[in-house]
Amino acid sequence: MSFFQDVPEPPTAPEPEPRPRPPWERSVYVLPASVPGDVVLLRSVRAAVWIGGLRAYPNGFVFHLRAVLRRTPANGAWLGNPLDGRSNPLRPPEPQSNLRLGLRYADGRRVATQGGMPVPWPGDDDTEAIRLISQGGGGSGLTWEASFWTYPLPPDGPVTVFTSWLDAGVREASVELDGAAIRAAGGRAVRLWPQDEDPEDEDGYSYVTRTLTVGDAEADGDGDGDPETAPGTAPGA
């Protein structure tokens, strides 16, 4: 008899319990809608910072940030992530001198980076607090780019974006985005599938073709920005 025939089988691991998704987490089952809003946050003789590529979801929005140095400083003042001085091996961290980013909604809620990259708060159940979460980034000695997820959608009114970069000679600057336009785009985002339902329990779907960019509401006939298309068919079919 083989030695291994007497070795007992390991116990079957129990099925993992599904973890409820936090309300501030971005869904992977949504196609976002674009928002006009490319702006230069700051520009000095040393550096510039731009944000754009806004895309809205039902519960928040994403934007892209690009930072550019005019030239690499002789003392290595910036290498790597400008939001996090710890990424520069040639100088001690100086959080107040790093690139800093902050948002303020029209109702007074606000959030800001504090000496490093913003991160989520896993145990925090405050569903009204603003989250500013890095979605990854990278760059070189002169440029750095990253995307940021922001929860929740803002109320109507301005979304003020603040920035400071003492290393680049900018103490503070700000621009305003249109909170109402971001909320409206979130209403145009498309949910591909129900978030928490098992596909095996579903009979299948018929979908209506949707336009995710702002168009002529009167031309749609129903005023909701969607073409009047039968489920499962393409426009003009």
LUMKE-81883 format. One line per field, with one value per residue: residue in one letter; residue number from 0; x, y, z of N, C-alpha, C in turn. Coordinates in Angstrom, 2 decimals, padded with zeros to 5 digits. Example, Ala and Ser with C-alpha at 12.3 -4.5 7.8 and 13.67 -1.06 7.14 Angstrom:
// LUMKE-81883
type: (a|s) $
seq: (0|1) $
n_x: (013.19|012.85) $
n_y: (-005.69|-002.25) $
n_z: (007.80|007.08) $
ca_x: (012.30|013.67) $
ca_y: (-004.50|-001.06) $
ca_z: (007.80|007.14) $
c_x: (013.20|012.90) $
c_y: (-003.30|000.03) $
c_z: (007.80|007.87) $
//
This chain:
// LUMKE-81883
type: (m|s|f|f|q|d|v|p|e|p|p|t|a|p|e|p|e|p|r|p|r|p|p|w|e|r|s|v|y|v|l|p|a|s|v|p|g|d|v|v|l|l|r|s|v|r|a|a|v|w|i|g|g|l|r|a|y|p|n|g|f|v|f|h|l|r|a|v|l|r|r|t|p|a|n|g|a|w|l|g|n|p|l|d|g|r|s|n|p|l|r|p|p|e|p|q|s|n|l|r|l|g|l|r|y|a|d|g|r|r|v|a|t|q|g|g|m|p|v|p|w|p|g|d|d|d|t|e|a|i|r|l|i|s|q|g|g|g|g|s|g|l|t|w|e|a|s|f|w|t|y|p|l|p|p|d|g|p|v|t|v|f|t|s|w|l|d|a|g|v|r|e|a|s|v|e|l|d|g|a|a|i|r|a|a|g|g|r|a|v|r|l|w|p|q|d|e|d|p|e|d|e|d|g|y|s|y|v|t|r|t|l|t|v|g|d|a|e|a|d|g|d|g|d|g|d|p|e|t|a|p|g|t|a|p|g|a) $
seq: (0|1|2|3|4|5|6|7|8|9|10|11|12|13|14|15|16|17|18|19|20|21|22|23|24|25|26|27|28|29|30|31|32|33|34|35|36|37|38|39|40|41|42|43|44|45|46|47|48|49|50|51|52|53|54|55|56|57|58|59|60|61|62|63|64|65|66|67|68|69|70|71|72|73|74|75|76|77|78|79|80|81|82|83|84|85|86|87|88|89|90|91|92|93|94|95|96|97|98|99|100|101|102|103|104|105|106|107|108|109|110|111|112|113|114|115|116|117|118|119|120|121|122|123|124|125|126|127|128|129|130|131|132|133|134|135|136|137|138|139|140|141|142|143|144|145|146|147|148|149|150|151|152|153|154|155|156|157|158|159|160|161|162|163|164|165|166|167|168|169|170|171|172|173|174|175|176|177|178|179|180|181|182|183|184|185|186|187|188|189|190|191|192|193|194|195|196|197|198|199|200|201|202|203|204|205|206|207|208|209|210|211|212|213|214|215|216|217|218|219|220|221|222|223|224|225|226|227|228|229|230|231|232|233|234|235|236) $
n_x: (000.84|000.52|002.29|001.03|-001.65|-002.76|-002.78|-004.77|-007.37|-007.26|-009.35|-012.33|-012.36|-014.45|-016.95|-016.11|-017.49|-019.37|-018.04|-019.50|-019.65|-018.02|-019.76|-018.33|-016.64|-015.40|-017.33|-016.75|-018.49|-019.62|-020.00|-018.46|-019.45|-018.31|-016.96|-016.75|-013.89|-011.10|-008.36|-005.76|-004.11|-001.97|000.74|004.02|007.27|008.76|007.26|004.27|000.84|-001.78|-005.23|-007.63|-009.70|-012.08|-014.38|-017.54|-019.27|-022.05|-021.68|-019.51|-016.48|-013.78|-010.59|-007.78|-004.40|-001.62|001.69|004.35|007.76|009.85|012.62|015.07|016.01|019.25|019.89|018.39|015.69|013.22|012.34|010.55|007.40|005.69|003.84|004.60|007.18|008.83|009.49|011.70|015.02|017.12|016.75|015.58|012.24|009.85|006.95|005.31|006.39|005.98|004.09|000.72|-002.70|-006.13|-009.71|-012.81|-016.22|-019.35|-020.97|-019.27|-017.81|-014.59|-011.37|-007.95|-004.60|-002.07|000.97|001.64|000.50|-003.04|-005.17|-007.55|-009.97|-010.31|-011.93|-013.78|-017.02|-018.35|-020.39|-020.75|-018.42|-015.78|-013.84|-010.60|-008.82|-005.93|-005.38|-003.16|-000.02|002.72|005.96|008.70|011.84|010.95|008.21|005.03|002.25|-001.10|-004.17|-007.19|-009.68|-012.73|-015.05|-018.12|-020.38|-020.44|-022.45|-024.74|-023.21|-019.97|-017.04|-014.22|-010.86|-007.85|-004.37|-000.94|002.53|005.36|008.00|008.03|007.65|005.06|002.67|-000.14|-002.91|-006.01|-008.83|-012.12|-014.50|-017.47|-019.91|-022.59|-022.53|-020.89|-022.47|-024.66|-023.45|-022.86|-025.41|-025.74|-024.09|-023.60|-024.88|-023.63|-024.30|-026.35|-025.07|-024.84|-025.95|-026.24|-025.08|-026.01|-028.56|-030.09|-032.22|-031.33|-030.75|-032.13|-030.91|-030.91|-029.57|-027.31|-026.36|-023.46|-022.36|-023.02|-025.84|-028.29|-031.12|-033.76|-033.72|-033.67|-036.22|-037.42|-036.28|-034.41|-031.81|-031.17|-031.15|-034.20|-034.51|-035.23|-035.08|-032.02|-031.38|-029.55|-029.01|-030.76|-031.23) $
n_y: (-001.19|002.20|004.84|007.35|006.81|006.52|008.99|011.45|013.39|016.95|019.09|020.52|023.83|026.39|028.21|031.49|034.31|036.75|040.00|042.99|045.77|048.83|051.98|054.06|053.00|052.62|051.35|048.52|047.82|049.80|052.13|055.14|058.63|061.35|064.52|067.91|069.77|070.45|071.93|074.25|074.03|075.25|077.36|078.19|079.78|077.59|075.21|073.33|072.37|070.31|069.38|067.06|065.13|064.31|061.96|060.78|058.80|056.93|057.33|058.99|060.58|060.53|061.97|063.13|063.88|065.85|066.69|068.90|069.65|072.38|072.18|069.83|070.25|071.18|070.27|068.01|068.37|067.34|064.16|061.49|060.86|063.83|064.41|063.05|063.37|061.40|059.76|060.74|060.15|061.87|063.94|065.08|064.33|066.92|067.78|070.11|071.39|069.81|068.97|069.70|068.80|069.61|069.46|071.24|071.14|072.73|072.75|072.95|070.71|069.12|067.91|066.86|066.18|065.07|065.52|063.34|060.57|060.43|058.12|055.38|054.96|052.23|051.41|053.37|054.57|056.80|057.98|060.39|061.81|063.20|061.28|061.05|059.33|057.80|056.36|055.21|055.93|057.48|058.43|060.56|062.28|064.79|064.82|063.78|061.68|060.86|059.20|060.03|058.97|060.25|060.50|061.55|062.15|065.64|068.30|070.61|073.58|075.22|073.17|073.51|073.38|073.11|073.88|073.58|074.24|074.54|073.91|074.50|077.16|078.10|079.20|078.95|078.08|078.13|076.69|076.51|073.94|072.76|071.72|070.93|070.06|067.83|066.17|065.81|064.37|062.04|060.98|060.11|057.97|054.48|051.55|048.40|045.81|044.48|045.22|043.46|040.98|037.53|036.26|033.75|033.60|035.11|035.92|037.05|039.99|042.86|045.61|049.18|051.27|053.83|057.28|058.71|061.21|064.75|065.75|066.87|067.33|067.67|066.48|063.85|063.15|062.18|063.69|062.84|062.51|060.07|058.02|057.06|053.93|050.62|047.90|046.12|046.75|048.59|052.11|053.21|050.71) $
n_z: (000.00|-000.79|000.78|000.77|000.50|002.98|004.06|005.44|003.87|003.65|005.69|004.30|003.40|004.71|002.83|001.96|003.63|001.93|001.60|002.51|000.35|001.01|001.16|000.05|-001.84|-005.16|-007.82|-009.90|-011.79|-013.32|-015.94|-016.34|-016.76|-018.73|-017.66|-018.44|-017.59|-017.50|-016.01|-015.15|-012.24|-010.91|-011.93|-012.08|-012.30|-011.93|-011.92|-012.83|-012.39|-013.37|-013.65|-014.87|-017.13|-015.85|-014.61|-013.88|-011.46|-010.03|-007.28|-006.85|-008.13|-010.53|-011.07|-013.01|-012.35|-013.22|-012.72|-013.42|-013.66|-014.49|-014.78|-013.60|-010.28|-009.05|-006.52|-006.22|-005.51|-006.15|-006.76|-007.98|-006.38|-005.94|-003.96|-001.75|000.25|001.24|-000.83|-002.03|-002.05|-001.63|000.12|003.36|004.60|004.13|004.87|004.59|002.44|000.27|-002.72|-002.23|-001.95|-001.99|-001.41|-001.37|-000.71|-001.63|000.61|002.71|003.55|003.54|002.38|002.48|001.36|003.59|004.02|002.46|000.41|-000.10|001.62|002.00|004.70|006.40|008.67|009.01|009.32|008.53|006.32|005.11|004.97|003.00|000.78|-000.51|-002.61|-003.70|-006.88|-007.86|-009.53|-011.35|-012.71|-013.73|-013.36|-014.00|-014.51|-013.16|-012.71|-011.74|-010.79|-009.03|-006.82|-005.75|-003.21|-001.70|-004.54|-005.26|-003.73|-005.38|-006.61|-006.21|-006.49|-004.84|-005.61|-004.01|-003.96|-003.01|-003.18|-001.97|-002.58|-005.24|-005.25|-004.79|-002.66|-002.11|-004.14|-005.98|-007.71|-009.22|-009.70|-011.37|-009.37|-009.81|-012.47|-012.23|-010.59|-012.32|-014.39|-012.99|-012.81|-015.40|-015.64|-016.33|-014.99|-015.27|-014.37|-011.70|-008.47|-006.24|-006.86|-007.74|-010.78|-011.57|-010.67|-012.30|-015.03|-017.33|-019.36|-021.02|-022.66|-022.93|-025.35|-024.48|-024.32|-023.16|-023.08|-022.89|-024.65|-027.07|-025.42|-026.31|-028.76|-028.13|-027.50|-025.12|-023.22|-021.34|-022.01|-023.13|-026.03|-027.65|-027.75|-028.57|-026.20|-026.27|-028.88|-031.37|-032.05|-034.89|-035.85) $
ca_x: (000.00|001.29|002.30|000.12|-003.05|-003.22|-002.76|-006.15|-007.59|-007.45|-010.76|-012.78|-012.48|-015.80|-017.09|-015.94|-018.65|-019.16|-017.81|-020.29|-018.82|-018.24|-020.47|-017.41|-015.78|-015.80|-017.80|-016.14|-019.58|-020.22|-019.31|-018.63|-019.74|-017.28|-017.32|-015.79|-013.29|-009.64|-007.92|-004.41|-004.21|-000.94|001.87|005.03|008.46|009.42|006.43|002.85|-000.01|-003.02|-006.15|-008.62|-010.18|-013.08|-015.38|-018.43|-019.96|-023.22|-021.35|-018.28|-015.87|-012.35|-009.89|-006.38|-003.50|-000.29|002.62|005.49|008.83|010.52|013.93|015.43|016.88|020.59|019.96|017.48|014.54|012.06|012.46|009.45|006.07|005.81|002.95|005.19|008.61|009.58|009.91|012.92|016.09|018.19|016.45|014.67|010.85|009.36|005.56|004.72|006.98|005.55|002.83|-000.43|-003.94|-007.31|-011.02|-013.86|-017.53|-020.12|-021.57|-018.23|-016.98|-013.31|-010.39|-006.66|-003.45|-001.33|002.34|001.79|-000.62|-004.29|-005.50|-008.89|-010.08|-011.09|-012.90|-014.57|-018.37|-018.94|-020.68|-020.84|-017.09|-015.16|-012.65|-009.73|-008.05|-005.05|-005.58|-001.86|000.60|004.14|006.54|010.14|012.39|010.31|006.75|004.38|000.82|-001.87|-005.62|-007.73|-011.10|-013.31|-016.39|-019.21|-020.65|-020.62|-023.73|-024.69|-022.33|-018.59|-016.07|-012.97|-009.65|-006.73|-003.06|000.21|003.78|006.41|009.21|007.92|007.45|003.64|002.17|-001.48|-003.70|-007.27|-009.73|-013.44|-015.18|-018.93|-020.45|-023.83|-022.18|-020.37|-023.63|-025.45|-022.74|-023.05|-026.72|-025.66|-023.26|-024.36|-024.62|-023.63|-025.02|-026.61|-023.83|-024.76|-026.76|-025.52|-025.51|-026.70|-029.96|-030.72|-032.76|-030.75|-031.15|-032.18|-030.39|-031.18|-028.36|-027.30|-025.33|-022.88|-021.94|-024.14|-026.34|-029.49|-032.18|-034.98|-033.60|-033.89|-037.65|-037.95|-035.67|-033.54|-030.47|-030.98|-031.91|-035.34|-034.11|-035.81|-034.10|-031.24|-031.12|-028.67|-029.66|-030.86|-031.49) $
ca_y: (000.00|003.43|005.67|008.48|006.39|006.62|010.39|011.97|014.61|018.12|019.49|021.50|025.19|026.95|029.26|032.80|035.18|037.94|041.25|044.10|046.85|050.13|052.88|054.98|052.29|052.77|050.10|048.11|047.46|051.05|052.92|056.53|059.65|062.38|065.85|068.94|070.39|070.47|073.22|074.38|074.38|076.24|077.46|079.15|079.70|076.32|074.01|073.48|071.23|070.28|068.27|066.91|063.77|063.99|060.95|060.67|057.55|057.23|057.68|059.76|060.90|060.33|062.96|062.85|064.98|065.82|067.70|069.04|070.57|073.00|071.53|069.10|071.06|070.64|069.59|066.87|068.77|066.49|062.93|060.61|061.38|065.13|064.46|062.30|063.64|060.20|059.07|061.37|059.70|062.87|065.01|064.65|064.71|068.21|067.69|071.40|071.84|068.93|069.27|069.36|068.86|069.60|069.73|071.74|071.17|073.95|072.67|073.12|069.52|069.25|066.86|067.28|065.33|065.54|065.05|062.08|060.19|060.13|056.70|055.17|054.69|050.99|051.25|054.58|054.38|058.11|057.95|061.74|062.38|063.11|060.45|061.36|058.09|057.64|055.16|054.84|056.93|057.28|059.50|060.63|063.40|066.05|064.71|062.76|061.62|059.93|059.38|060.09|058.69|061.15|060.13|061.20|063.22|066.91|068.98|071.72|074.65|075.01|072.29|074.28|072.55|073.88|073.26|074.31|073.54|075.48|073.59|075.13|078.58|078.43|079.03|078.38|078.49|077.39|076.82|075.96|073.06|072.87|070.56|070.49|069.31|066.52|065.38|065.45|063.30|060.82|060.43|059.50|056.77|053.27|050.34|047.26|044.71|044.73|045.11|042.39|039.82|036.42|036.08|032.47|033.76|036.07|035.41|037.77|041.38|043.62|046.93|050.30|052.01|055.12|058.24|059.12|062.60|065.67|065.98|067.70|066.58|067.71|065.54|062.49|062.90|061.99|064.69|062.31|062.36|058.75|057.77|056.18|052.73|049.41|047.10|045.17|047.15|049.74|053.19|053.07|049.32) $
ca_z: (000.00|-000.88|001.99|000.67|000.56|004.37|004.52|005.35|003.09|004.52|005.79|003.32|003.95|004.53|001.84|002.59|003.66|001.09|002.34|001.94|-000.19|001.66|000.25|-000.61|-002.78|-006.55|-008.40|-011.16|-012.69|-013.79|-016.96|-015.91|-017.76|-018.72|-017.18|-018.85|-016.41|-017.48|-015.50|-014.61|-010.82|-010.63|-012.85|-011.65|-013.16|-011.65|-012.06|-013.15|-012.02|-014.15|-013.42|-015.94|-017.30|-014.84|-014.97|-012.72|-011.14|-009.19|-005.90|-006.75|-009.42|-010.70|-011.88|-013.29|-012.00|-013.83|-012.21|-014.33|-013.29|-015.65|-014.87|-012.40|-009.43|-008.84|-005.22|-006.18|-004.70|-006.41|-007.53|-007.60|-006.08|-005.27|-002.81|-000.65|000.32|001.59|-002.03|-002.50|-001.17|-001.55|001.06|004.43|004.34|004.58|004.38|004.22|001.18|-000.81|-003.39|-001.39|-002.72|-001.14|-002.01|-000.48|-001.32|-001.36|001.94|003.72|003.75|002.86|002.58|001.96|001.63|004.76|004.02|001.74|-000.44|000.62|001.69|002.56|006.13|006.39|009.74|009.18|008.78|008.26|004.88|004.59|004.86|001.68|000.62|-001.63|-002.59|-004.85|-007.67|-008.42|-010.37|-011.65|-013.49|-013.88|-012.62|-014.39|-014.56|-012.32|-013.00|-010.92|-010.76|-007.67|-006.64|-004.76|-002.75|-002.62|-005.49|-004.54|-003.90|-006.33|-006.16|-006.62|-005.84|-004.87|-005.54|-003.50|-004.08|-002.48|-003.51|-001.57|-003.32|-006.56|-005.07|-004.75|-001.30|-002.22|-005.30|-006.01|-008.86|-008.93|-010.64|-011.29|-008.66|-010.45|-013.68|-011.81|-010.15|-013.50|-015.08|-012.21|-013.17|-016.72|-015.58|-016.64|-014.20|-016.18|-013.73|-010.28|-007.73|-005.24|-007.23|-008.34|-012.17|-011.77|-010.28|-013.18|-016.27|-018.47|-019.43|-022.26|-022.33|-023.81|-025.68|-023.81|-024.66|-021.89|-023.13|-022.92|-026.00|-027.19|-024.75|-027.09|-029.87|-027.64|-027.45|-023.77|-022.36|-020.30|-022.52|-023.70|-027.24|-027.50|-028.46|-027.98|-025.47|-027.00|-030.25|-031.53|-032.74|-036.33|-036.23) $
c_x: (000.89|001.18|001.21|-001.36|-003.62|-003.25|-004.17|-006.22|-007.77|-008.92|-011.10|-012.96|-013.90|-015.80|-016.94|-017.23|-018.40|-019.03|-018.65|-019.36|-019.09|-018.92|-019.54|-016.52|-016.30|-016.19|-017.06|-017.21|-020.32|-019.36|-019.54|-018.97|-018.73|-017.84|-016.31|-015.19|-011.79|-009.17|-006.45|-004.52|-003.19|000.10|002.78|006.21|009.15|008.58|005.01|002.13|-001.34|-003.89|-007.16|-009.06|-011.21|-014.09|-016.22|-019.10|-021.18|-022.88|-020.06|-017.71|-014.36|-011.78|-008.42|-005.56|-002.16|000.53|003.86|006.48|009.46|011.90|014.20|016.36|018.22|020.70|019.02|016.24|013.30|012.45|011.32|008.18|006.17|004.88|003.57|006.70|009.44|010.06|011.20|014.07|017.17|017.91|015.54|013.24|010.51|007.92|004.98|005.24|006.58|004.38|001.69|-001.70|-005.11|-008.57|-011.95|-015.17|-018.28|-020.76|-020.54|-017.39|-015.68|-012.40|-009.08|-005.62|-002.66|000.06|002.53|000.57|-001.87|-004.59|-006.90|-008.82|-010.93|-012.14|-013.87|-015.93|-019.08|-019.16|-020.78|-019.46|-016.55|-013.95|-011.90|-008.68|-007.23|-005.32|-004.28|-001.33|002.06|004.66|008.04|010.65|011.71|008.79|006.28|002.90|000.16|-003.35|-006.09|-009.23|-011.62|-014.74|-016.84|-019.31|-020.89|-022.04|-023.61|-023.86|-020.89|-017.89|-014.73|-011.80|-008.49|-005.43|-002.01|001.45|004.92|007.72|009.22|007.64|006.00|003.11|000.77|-002.16|-004.98|-008.01|-011.07|-013.93|-016.69|-019.50|-021.72|-023.55|-021.65|-021.52|-024.46|-024.78|-022.86|-024.39|-026.73|-024.80|-024.15|-023.93|-024.72|-024.45|-025.35|-025.38|-023.74|-025.63|-025.91|-026.01|-026.27|-028.18|-030.74|-031.15|-032.09|-031.36|-031.35|-031.81|-030.81|-029.86|-028.42|-026.15|-024.78|-022.39|-023.17|-024.55|-027.54|-030.66|-033.45|-034.93|-033.84|-035.37|-038.19|-037.27|-034.75|-032.13|-030.19|-031.75|-033.07|-035.11|-034.73|-034.73|-033.37|-030.96|-030.24|-029.42|-029.64|-031.14|-032.94) $
c_y: (001.25|004.22|006.74|008.09|006.52|008.06|010.96|013.23|015.80|018.51|020.55|022.85|025.70|028.03|030.62|033.62|036.40|039.20|042.36|045.22|048.14|051.09|053.81|054.31|052.44|051.42|049.80|047.80|048.69|051.65|054.39|057.44|060.78|063.73|066.85|069.60|070.32|071.86|073.13|074.85|075.44|076.21|078.56|079.06|078.36|075.10|074.35|072.22|071.39|069.16|068.24|065.46|063.37|063.00|060.67|059.30|057.90|057.68|058.48|060.08|060.69|061.53|062.59|064.08|064.77|066.98|067.70|070.03|071.13|072.41|070.81|069.95|070.38|069.88|068.40|067.15|067.96|065.33|062.03|061.37|062.72|065.29|063.84|062.50|062.42|059.44|059.64|060.98|060.75|063.99|064.49|065.08|066.08|068.34|069.01|071.90|070.98|069.54|068.81|069.63|068.79|069.92|070.30|071.80|072.44|073.94|072.73|071.89|069.66|068.08|067.34|066.20|065.93|064.92|063.72|061.79|059.98|058.65|056.54|054.88|053.43|050.89|052.40|054.40|055.70|058.23|059.33|062.38|062.21|062.19|060.91|060.26|057.98|056.32|054.74|055.92|056.60|058.43|059.39|061.79|064.71|065.98|063.62|062.84|060.60|060.21|059.32|059.83|059.56|060.72|061.17|062.25|064.52|067.42|070.03|072.85|074.32|073.92|073.02|073.34|073.45|073.12|074.19|073.52|074.50|075.20|074.23|076.61|079.02|078.14|078.42|078.94|077.66|077.66|076.21|075.09|073.16|071.61|070.04|069.67|067.92|065.62|064.92|064.33|061.98|060.17|059.79|058.25|055.52|052.12|049.14|046.09|045.11|044.39|043.84|041.18|038.78|036.25|034.79|032.57|034.66|035.41|035.98|039.16|041.81|045.05|047.95|051.01|053.40|055.97|058.82|060.56|063.48|065.91|066.88|066.92|066.57|066.72|064.12|062.15|062.77|062.91|064.15|062.08|061.01|058.62|056.83|054.94|051.53|048.61|046.14|045.56|048.38|050.84|052.98|051.67|049.15) $
c_z: (000.00|000.42|001.93|000.68|001.96|004.88|004.37|004.50|004.04|004.58|004.75|003.98|003.74|003.47|002.52|002.54|002.77|001.94|001.72|001.49|000.59|000.68|-000.49|-001.65|-004.21|-007.13|-009.69|-012.20|-013.22|-014.88|-016.62|-017.08|-017.61|-018.27|-017.75|-017.62|-016.37|-017.06|-015.08|-013.17|-010.44|-011.73|-012.36|-012.61|-012.97|-012.03|-012.44|-012.73|-012.74|-013.64|-014.55|-016.02|-016.27|-015.39|-013.73|-012.67|-010.29|-007.78|-005.76|-008.12|-009.35|-011.46|-011.99|-012.96|-012.68|-013.28|-013.09|-013.73|-014.56|-015.87|-013.55|-011.54|-009.17|-007.53|-005.12|-005.39|-004.99|-007.30|-007.07|-007.32|-005.35|-004.08|-001.56|-000.64|000.67|000.36|-002.60|-001.58|-000.93|-000.56|002.17|004.11|004.92|004.10|003.91|002.88|-000.01|-001.57|-002.49|-002.19|-001.75|-001.92|-000.96|-001.25|-000.90|000.03|003.07|003.98|002.98|003.21|001.97|002.20|002.77|004.75|003.33|000.91|000.39|000.56|002.24|004.05|006.30|007.47|009.87|008.52|008.54|006.76|004.28|004.39|003.45|001.75|-000.63|-001.67|-003.86|-005.55|-008.36|-009.33|-010.61|-012.48|-013.54|-013.03|-012.91|-014.39|-013.62|-012.57|-012.09|-011.09|-009.31|-007.71|-005.50|-004.47|-001.73|-003.72|-004.72|-004.65|-005.00|-005.73|-006.52|-005.81|-005.96|-004.66|-005.13|-003.74|-003.50|-002.83|-003.22|-002.29|-004.70|-006.47|-005.03|-003.35|-001.29|-003.46|-005.28|-007.32|-008.46|-010.07|-010.39|-010.64|-009.30|-011.69|-013.33|-011.36|-011.35|-014.27|-014.32|-012.50|-014.55|-016.74|-015.74|-015.73|-015.13|-015.64|-012.30|-009.45|-006.90|-005.58|-007.94|-009.78|-012.40|-011.44|-011.23|-014.48|-017.50|-018.55|-020.87|-021.90|-023.38|-024.08|-025.08|-024.33|-023.37|-021.90|-023.24|-024.36|-025.98|-026.62|-025.58|-028.24|-029.43|-027.55|-026.06|-022.76|-021.30|-020.79|-023.12|-025.00|-026.98|-028.36|-027.79|-027.29|-026.39|-028.42|-030.27|-032.23|-034.25|-036.80|-036.64) $
//
